[in-house]
Amino acid sequence: MSARPRKRSFAKPTEHHPDERWMASYMDMVTVLMCMFIVLYAMSTVDKTKFEILKNSLATGFGVTATTTVDTAMGVVVPPDKVSGKEKAFTDLQLAEKEVDKLTALREKMKANLKAKGLVSAVSFTIDERGLTVRLVSSETFFSPDDAQLTGESIQVLNAIAPVLSTIKLDVSVEGNAALIPDSGGDPLYWEISASRATNVVRHLIEVDGIAARRMAAVGFGAARPVGKTNSPADLAKNRRVDIVVLSDQAETIRSLIPQVMKARGQ
């Protein structure tokens, strides 16, 4: 018998394609990179106002004390020691306004006490980024030339403002100054007189008026910070002075806004 012929197979050969699933992950990575570069481009132009809002928001978000009363979208910062369920959030400008209100209230109380003794015209007041400055300036009302001893009127002024100082917890810097007189004893004399004037004021406030010593500081500037620029008797009298500065305890960013608030209020 003859052999049976084999049947030819007409089946198509199986096609083999490479695995293309990696393309999905690659496309995801490219998309993420594109988004990242878009964000970087958007951040390349810094808006100062938006940056401050972002900074305050991050400061709140990463604060020591957690709070649910802070609107982080508006960039409001609440100091950790001020956070509670009943506290409101304030911006730096609002805190500066509240600080000005506090310092103004202290000034008005001192003025009332001085007015009762007829001494309000002998003292000038300034509110700035340092705090409240009570300036004792007069030709011979507070200090005689080349003398650091307190006069009777200077003691009355200190006794008038001391009750107000005793009601607060802020630190007080007493800063003595001297008048630069040509052909005088020289710079060392100015430093000694200014330091002695500041020390005598501090000693009186502590020993007589009962102000806590830990809150007080005495500083002598000699003739380095003149108010009057000439050698006229009036200008020399302005420089023969002591400044009693009630120091603000707010952060520097808040204190720096105090002059702006005072200007806006026309003070």
C-alpha positions as CSV (number, residue, x, y, z in Angstrom):
1,M,0.0,0.0,0.0
2,S,1.1,3.5,-0.7
3,A,1.6,5.8,2.3
4,R,-1.2,8.2,3.0
5,P,-0.2,11.8,2.2
6,R,0.1,14.2,5.2
7,K,-2.4,17.0,5.5
8,R,-0.9,20.4,5.3
9,S,-1.7,22.7,8.2
10,F,-2.9,26.1,7.1
11,A,-3.1,27.5,10.7
12,K,-1.6,31.0,11.0
13,P,1.5,31.2,13.1
14,T,1.0,32.7,16.6
15,E,2.0,36.4,16.8
16,H,4.2,37.4,19.8
17,H,3.9,41.1,20.9
18,P,6.0,42.7,23.7
19,D,4.3,43.4,27.0
20,E,3.3,47.1,26.8
21,R,1.8,47.4,30.3
22,W,4.8,49.5,31.4
23,M,3.5,52.3,29.3
24,A,0.7,53.0,31.8
25,S,3.2,53.5,34.6
26,Y,5.4,55.6,32.4
27,M,2.5,57.9,31.5
28,D,1.6,58.3,35.1
29,M,5.1,59.4,35.9
30,V,5.2,61.9,33.1
31,T,1.9,63.3,34.3
32,V,3.2,63.7,37.8
33,L,6.4,65.4,36.6
34,M,4.3,67.8,34.5
35,C,2.2,68.7,37.5
36,M,5.3,69.3,39.6
37,F,6.9,71.7,37.0
38,I,3.6,73.6,36.7
39,V,3.6,74.1,40.5
40,L,7.2,75.2,40.4
41,Y,6.5,77.6,37.7
42,A,3.5,79.0,39.6
43,M,5.7,79.5,42.6
44,S,8.5,81.3,40.7
45,T,6.7,84.6,41.0
46,V,6.4,85.5,44.7
47,D,3.5,87.7,45.8
48,K,4.5,89.3,49.1
49,T,0.9,89.4,50.5
50,K,0.2,85.8,49.5
51,F,3.6,84.7,50.9
52,E,2.8,86.3,54.3
53,I,-0.5,84.5,54.3
54,L,1.2,81.2,53.5
55,K,3.9,81.9,56.2
56,N,1.3,82.6,58.9
57,S,-0.8,79.6,57.8
58,L,2.3,77.3,58.1
59,A,3.2,78.8,61.4
60,T,-0.3,78.0,62.7
61,G,-0.3,74.5,61.2
62,F,3.0,73.6,62.7
63,G,2.4,75.4,66.0
64,V,3.1,73.8,69.4
65,T,-0.5,73.9,70.5
66,A,-3.2,72.4,68.2
67,T,-6.3,74.5,67.7
68,T,-9.5,74.2,65.7
69,T,-10.3,77.9,66.0
70,V,-7.7,79.2,63.6
71,D,-8.6,80.0,60.0
72,T,-5.4,78.8,58.3
73,A,-6.8,79.8,54.9
74,M,-6.5,83.5,55.9
75,G,-3.0,83.1,57.4
76,V,-4.0,84.0,60.9
77,V,-1.5,83.3,63.7
78,V,-2.5,82.7,67.3
79,P,0.4,82.4,69.9
80,P,0.3,79.0,71.6
81,D,-0.3,80.6,75.0
82,K,-3.3,82.4,73.7
83,V,-5.1,79.4,72.2
84,S,-8.2,78.1,73.9
85,G,-11.8,77.3,73.0
86,K,-12.9,80.9,73.5
87,E,-10.0,82.8,71.9
88,K,-10.3,84.6,68.6
89,A,-7.6,84.7,65.9
90,F,-5.9,88.0,65.1
91,T,-3.6,89.2,62.4
92,D,-0.4,91.0,63.1
93,L,-2.0,94.3,62.3
94,Q,-4.9,93.7,64.7
95,L,-2.5,92.7,67.4
96,A,-0.5,95.9,66.8
97,E,-3.7,97.9,67.1
98,K,-4.6,96.2,70.4
99,E,-1.0,96.9,71.7
100,V,-1.5,100.6,70.8
101,D,-4.8,100.6,72.7
102,K,-3.0,99.2,75.7
103,L,-0.2,101.7,75.6
104,T,-2.5,104.6,75.0
105,A,-4.6,103.6,78.0
106,L,-1.4,103.6,80.2
107,R,-0.5,107.1,78.8
108,E,-3.9,108.5,79.6
109,K,-3.8,107.2,83.2
110,M,-0.4,108.8,83.7
111,K,-1.6,112.0,82.2
112,A,-4.6,112.0,84.6
113,N,-2.3,111.6,87.6
114,L,0.1,114.3,86.4
115,K,-2.8,116.7,85.7
116,A,-4.1,116.3,89.2
117,K,-0.7,117.5,90.4
118,G,-0.3,120.2,87.8
119,L,2.6,118.5,86.2
120,V,1.3,117.3,82.9
121,S,3.1,119.9,80.9
122,A,6.5,118.9,82.3
123,V,6.4,115.4,80.7
124,S,6.1,114.3,77.1
125,F,4.9,110.9,75.8
126,T,5.8,108.9,72.7
127,I,4.3,105.6,71.5
128,D,6.5,103.7,69.0
129,E,7.8,100.3,68.2
130,R,9.6,100.1,71.5
131,G,6.6,100.9,73.6
132,L,5.5,103.9,75.7
133,T,8.2,106.5,76.4
134,V,7.7,109.0,79.3
135,R,10.3,111.7,78.7
136,L,11.3,113.9,81.7
137,V,12.7,117.1,80.1
138,S,13.1,120.5,81.6
139,S,15.9,123.0,82.2
140,E,16.1,122.6,85.9
141,T,12.8,120.8,86.7
142,F,14.3,117.3,87.0
143,F,18.1,117.8,86.9
144,S,20.4,120.7,87.4
145,P,23.3,121.1,85.0
146,D,26.1,118.6,85.7
147,D,24.0,117.1,88.5
148,A,22.3,113.7,88.9
149,Q,20.3,114.3,92.0
150,L,16.5,114.2,91.7
151,T,14.7,117.6,92.3
152,G,11.5,117.9,94.3
153,E,9.5,118.2,91.1
154,S,11.1,115.1,89.5
155,I,10.1,113.1,92.6
156,Q,6.5,114.3,92.3
157,V,6.4,113.2,88.7
158,L,7.8,109.8,89.5
159,N,5.3,109.4,92.3
160,A,2.5,110.3,89.9
161,I,3.4,107.7,87.2
162,A,4.5,104.9,89.6
163,P,1.0,103.8,90.5
164,V,0.4,103.1,86.8
165,L,3.7,101.3,86.4
166,S,2.8,99.0,89.3
167,T,-0.4,97.8,87.7
168,I,1.4,96.2,84.7
169,K,3.9,93.4,84.2
170,L,5.9,95.0,81.4
171,D,9.7,95.7,81.8
172,V,10.8,99.3,82.2
173,S,14.0,100.7,80.8
174,V,15.2,104.0,82.4
175,E,17.6,105.7,80.1
176,G,19.7,108.7,81.2
177,N,21.1,111.4,78.9
178,A,23.4,114.4,79.3
179,A,23.8,117.7,77.4
180,L,27.0,118.0,75.4
181,I,28.5,121.3,76.6
182,P,31.6,122.6,74.7
183,D,34.9,122.8,76.7
184,S,33.4,120.6,79.5
185,G,35.0,117.8,81.4
186,G,34.9,115.4,78.4
187,D,33.0,112.2,77.5
188,P,33.6,110.2,80.7
189,L,31.7,112.9,82.6
190,Y,28.7,112.6,80.3
191,W,28.5,108.9,80.8
192,E,28.8,109.2,84.6
193,I,26.1,111.8,84.8
194,S,23.7,110.0,82.5
195,A,24.1,106.7,84.2
196,S,23.7,108.3,87.6
197,R,20.5,110.0,86.6
198,A,19.0,106.7,85.3
199,T,20.2,104.9,88.5
200,N,18.7,107.5,90.8
201,V,15.3,107.3,89.0
202,V,15.4,103.5,89.2
203,R,16.3,103.5,92.9
204,H,13.4,105.9,93.7
205,L,10.9,103.8,91.7
206,I,12.0,100.6,93.5
207,E,12.7,101.8,97.0
208,V,10.0,104.5,97.4
209,D,7.3,103.6,94.9
210,G,7.6,99.8,95.3
211,I,8.1,98.8,91.6
212,A,9.5,95.3,91.3
213,A,13.3,95.5,90.8
214,R,13.3,92.5,88.3
215,R,11.3,94.7,85.9
216,M,13.7,97.7,86.0
217,A,16.9,98.5,84.1
218,A,19.1,101.6,84.2
219,V,21.0,102.7,81.1
220,G,23.3,105.6,80.5
221,F,23.8,107.0,77.0
222,G,26.0,110.0,77.8
223,A,25.6,112.7,75.2
224,A,25.2,110.2,72.3
225,R,21.5,110.7,71.8
226,P,20.8,114.4,71.7
227,V,17.3,115.6,71.1
228,G,18.3,119.3,70.7
229,K,21.0,119.7,68.1
230,T,22.4,123.2,69.1
231,N,24.1,124.6,72.1
232,S,21.2,127.0,72.9
233,P,20.0,126.8,76.5
234,A,16.6,125.4,75.2
235,D,18.3,122.5,73.3
236,L,20.7,121.8,76.2
237,A,17.7,121.5,78.5
238,K,16.1,118.9,76.1
239,N,19.2,116.8,76.3
240,R,19.4,116.9,80.1
241,R,16.8,114.3,80.5
242,V,15.7,110.8,81.5
243,D,13.4,108.6,79.4
244,I,11.3,106.0,81.1
245,V,10.4,103.4,78.5
246,V,7.6,100.9,79.1
247,L,8.8,98.1,76.8
248,S,6.2,96.3,74.7
249,D,6.3,92.5,75.1
250,Q,4.9,91.8,71.6
251,A,6.9,90.1,68.8
252,E,9.1,92.2,66.6
253,T,6.8,91.7,63.6
254,I,3.9,93.2,65.6
255,R,5.9,96.0,67.2
256,S,7.1,97.1,63.8
257,L,3.5,97.9,62.9
258,I,2.9,100.2,65.8
259,P,4.2,103.4,64.0
260,Q,1.9,102.6,61.1
261,V,-1.1,102.3,63.5
262,M,-0.2,105.6,65.2
263,K,0.1,107.4,61.9
264,A,-3.3,106.0,60.7
265,R,-4.8,107.4,63.9
266,G,-3.2,110.8,63.5
267,Q,-1.1,110.5,66.6
